[in-house]
Amino acid sequence: MIKVKTFTSTLKIFHVHNELVELDKEVNDFLQQNNITKVVSVSDSTTNTGGDTMGIIRVLAYEY
């Protein structure tokens, strides 16, 4: 069965690298904790709300 999980993070100016590293760690921890061995797809998309706040959405499709 294929499932989809989304992860989000706010991107603050001058902190983007650290936030992306934390997002990667969150996704990897999810994969390990749930014993997921087959990832079908990973996709990133950025969001922008009124020019003030920017964020990233990571969509993970995996076989469970």
Buried (B, 14 or more C-beta within 10 A) or exposed (E): EEEEBEBEBEBEEEEEEEBBEEBEEBBEEBBEEEEBEEEEEEEEEEEEEEEEEBBBBBEBBBEE
